[in-house]
Amino acid sequence: MIPKKTVDDLINKHALLERELSSGEIDKNSFAEKSKEYADLNEIIKIAKFYISFEKDKKEIQTILDDKNSDPDMIKMAEMELNNLEIQNQKNEKKLKLFLLPKDEADKKNVIIEIRAGTGGLEASLFASDLFKMYEKVSNKKKWSIELISISRSEAGGLKEVIASIKGANIYSTLKYESGVHRVQRVPDTETQGRVHTSAATVAVLPEAEEVDLKINESDLRIDVFRAGGPGGQSVNTTDSAVRITHIPTGISVSQQDEKSQHKNKAKGMKILRARLYELERSRIESERSKDRKSKIGSGDRSERIRTYNFPQGRVTDHRINLTLHKLDEFLEGEVFEEMIEALTLQAQEESLNTLN
């Protein structure tokens, strides 16, 4: 049960913000911040008021049930009303608990997505390409913009590695459960005997960090420049435009050579480095918070096998929540992707709620 004071505080905070926003006496910066807070509270305030009135409403119905002069039809109606009231109250309580859960400050951020071919040779690179195309289709459906940062193709036309930036609304909250090992089972085009091969690709989804989120000291960076190289060792250009940035304290290194400008390569490299360092710090904090519990999902462990795409049987299975969708083609087209994400989000919320109970 949620303490009455906690819910009262939500209602009082909403009323206070309403008065402040309508007063016309707050500055622009405060107005934007308070407007956002008010909008967030608006989503839950009606439920909060119903939750507070539950005991009073229940008592009124109970009065009818306790009245020996009440006729049988009235008692029957009161019993039904009480039952419905208690069911609704349970739903309201769950919604309030979800609202009161600590918010992930990264949920509304843009993301850096990194996809790399894993075990399986050329077939793994083709699968990495399929995954990237799937995220492109999801982005198009959600009207997110996707921008390539770097790409390395395989001989078979697949992708050894691709790093991209995705911008839009609430991206990290949608894609954060995609980090991990994705496994594919299918018959490669080169397989003459029809045998099913298993390959894998890794996906990392990192919240894009702004400079205000993370301060990187220049003295902690080692920046090397070199001549960009193309396939077969041929020179892409004749200037030292490629950049390797190493964060000395953590040993994290980023190389960038897609642009002909050293300045642009450094800017792209810093964007990736900042995201990786930000995620490293977030993971450290989350690890400290959850020492006493092991979440089934959301750990972001890139070595963890999270999903299998089985082509012969036309199914996709998420191993963290044991959910199988027999709609593999639609999933890869981004059609039923949301169904999987909703199931993962609900499971993560349930796990979080269990820590409160």
N, C-alpha and C positions, 0 to 999 in steps of 0.2 A: 504493500500500500504506500502511495506517495504521501508524504507529510502535507497536511492542509496548508501550512505556512509556505511551503515551496510553491504550491499552485497559486495561493493568494499573491505571492510576490510577483509571479508572472502577470497576473491580472492588473495589479497595481502599477507595474512597470509599463504595461501597455497604455494604461490610462494617463500616466505621467508623460509618456512620449507623445501621445495624442495632443495633450495640452501644450507641450513645448513646440511641437511642429506647427500648430495653428496660431501660436502667439506672434510669430513674425519677428521674434527677438533673438534668434540664434544665428551665428555666423555661417557662411557657406560650407566650410569644412565640417562643422558639427552637424549641419543640416543633412548633408549627404550620409554621414555615419549614422545619425539617429533615424533617418528615413529607412535605411537598410535594416536596422534593428527592429523598427516598427513593422516593416513588411514581413520580416521573419516571424514576429510574434503574431501577426495577423492570421498566419496559417494555423495557429493552434489555440487562439484565444477563445473561440466558441466552444471548443472541446473542454478547455480549462473551466469555463463557467458551468457547463453541464456537469463536470466532475465534482465541482464544489457543491452544486445543488442536489447531488445524488442522495445524501443522507436525509435531507429535508423532504424530498419527493418520496423517498422510501417510507419515511415515517408517516406521511399523509396516507399512503396506500395501506400501510399496516393498520392504521386507525380503522379503516373500513373492514379489514379482515378480523380485527379484534372486537368489532361491534356485533354483539349477539343479535341485534335487531336488524342487521343487514340481510336483505333477501338473497337467496342462493344465486340468482343471476348476477347480482352486484358483486358477490364474493368471487364468482368464477371470472368475471371481467377483471377484478382487482388482482387476482392471482396471475392472470395472463399479463397484465400490465406490469406487475412486479417482476415477473420472469424476464420480460423484454427489457425492463429498466436495468436489471442486473447484468444481462448479456451486453447491453450497450455500454454500461459502466466499465465492464472488463475490457471492451474494445478501446474505450476512451483512455483507460489507464495505460494500456500498451502504447497508444499513440503519444501520450504525454511522456512516458518513459523514453521512447525513441527520441522525442524532441529534446529531452533533458540530457541525453547521452553527450559526452564531450564531442565537439565537432572536430573533424579533421580539417585543419586550416588549408590543406592542399587540395581539397575536393573541387574547388572552383577554378583551380589553376589550369593553364595550358600544359601540354606534356611534350616531352622528348620521347619518342619511341625508337627502340633499337632492336632490330631483328637480325639474327645471325644463323646461318646454316650450321647444324650440328652433325651428329653421326649420320652416315648414309651417303657421303660423297655427292655426286651430281644430283641425285634424287633429293637430297636434303636441301640443296640450293634451289631446286624447283619448288619445293614445299615452302621455303622461306619466301619465295616470290608470291606464291598463292596466299600466304598469310598477309603480306603487305597489300596485295590487291583487295583482300577482304577488309582490312582496316581503311583503305581508300574508299571503298563502297559504303562502309558504315559512316565515314566522315561526310561523304556526299549527301547521304540520307539525312544526316543531322545538321547539314549546312555548316560543318566545320571546314576550316581551310587547312590544307596539308601542304607543307613545304619541305622539299628534300634538303638535307644538310650534307649527307655524303652517301655514295652508293658504290658498291663493288660487285660487278657481275661475274657469273661463272661461264665456262665454255658452253654449257648446255642452254644458256639463255636465262638461267635462274639468277639468284642473288646470293653471293657469299655473305654480304652484310649490307644493311641499309639503315640509315639513321635519318629520322624526319621529325619536324616540329608540327604539332597539331594545335590549332588555335580555335577557340569558340567558347561555348557556355558549358560549364560543369563537366569538362572533359575527364579530368583525373578521377572523379567519382565514378564515371562510367567504365574507364579502361584500367583502373588500378589492379583489378583482379586478373589481368591478362599476363602479368609477369610470371615467367616460369618456362618449363620445357613443354613444348607442344609436339606430340608424336603423330606420325602419319603411317597408315598401313594401306598399301596399294600395290598394284602390279605396274612397274615402270614400263615405259614405251620400249625400252631396250630389252626387256625380259621376254625371251622367246618361248619359254615353257609355262608361262602363266603363273609363276610363283609370286606370292605376296611378299614384298619387302617392307621392312620397318625403318623409317628414317626419323630424324628429329630436327627441330629448330628451336632456338631460345628467343624469348621476347622479354625485353625490359621496358617498363613504362615508368618514366621518371617525371615528377612534377617539375615544370620549368621554374627555375628560381630567378627572382629579380635581384638586383644588387642590394636592395633593402632587406631581402631575406637572408642574405649571406655575405659577410665581409671577407674578401680574399686579399691577404696582404701580398703586395708585389714581391716582397722579399722571400715569400714562400714558393715562388714560381721559378722554374728554369725553362726558358724558351729557346728552342733550337730551330734554326731555319735550314732548309735543304731544298734541292732541286726536285720538283715533282716528277715521279716516274710513271710511265704508262705500261700497258701490257708488253711483256717480253723485254722489259728494261728500257724501252725507248723513251726519250725525253718528251714530256708533255709540253714544256716550255723551257726557255733558255735562262730563266731567272730563278733565284732561290726564293720561290713563293710559298712552298710547303712549310707548314709550321707544326712543331711538336711541343706541346705544353705539358710540363710535369709539375704536379703539386708535390713538393718535396716532403712535407710532413706525412702524407698518406701514401705517396708513391703512385697515385693515380695519374695516368698519362693519356693524353688525347692527341691524335695526329689528324691534320686536316690539310688536304691538297686539292680539293675540287675546284677552287677558285683560282684565277690567274693572279689575283691580288693577294699579297702577303697580309695586308691589313684585313681583308675580308675573311681569309682563312683563320686568322687569329681570333676575329670576332665570333666566328662559328665555333671554333675550338673552345673558347671561353664559355659559350652558351652550354655546350655539352659538359664541360668540366664543372661549371656551377651547378648544373642539375644533378650530376653524380655526387658531388660533395654534399649537396642539400639532402639527397636521399640517404646518404651514409649517416648523416647526423640524425635524420628522422628515424632511421632503423635502430640507431643506438638508443634513442630515447624510448622508442616503442618496446625494445628488448628489455629495458629496465622496468617499464611499466608492467610488462606481462610475464615476469619471471615465474609467477605462480600459476600461470595458465598457458595452455598451448592452443592457439587458434587453428582451426582446420583450414581456414583460408585467410588470405590477406597478408601472409607473411612476406610475400614478395621474394621468396627464395628462388633464385633463378636456376638452381640445380634440381628443383622439385618438379616431377612430372605432373602436370596439372590436367592435361586434356589429350584425348586420342581421337583422331579423325580416321575412321575406318571406311575406305571407299568401297570394298566389295559388298559390305552390308549397308552402305549408305547411312551410317550413323556417326554422331559425334558425342563423346562421353566426357563429362567433367568429373574427374576422380575425387575432387574435394567434397562434392555434395552428392556424388553417385547419381547424377542426372544424365540420362541419355535421350538425345533428340534424334529421331529417325528422319532427319531432314538435312542431311549433310550438304547437298547442293544449295538449298535455300540458305543455310548457315553461311556458307562461303560467299554467297551473294549479298550477305548482310541483312537478309530478310527476317530471320528469326534470331539474330544475334542478341536483340534486346531481351528476348525470353530467357536466355542463359544468364545475362547480366542481372536481371531482376531476381532470379533464383539465388544467385551468388550474394547479392546485396541483402536479401531477406535472411539468408543463413548467417551472414556476418552480423546483422542486427540482432538476431536471436542469440548468438554467442555473446554479444555485448550485454544484452538484457540479462542473461543468466549470471553475469558477474555482479549485477546490481541486486539480484534476488538473494 
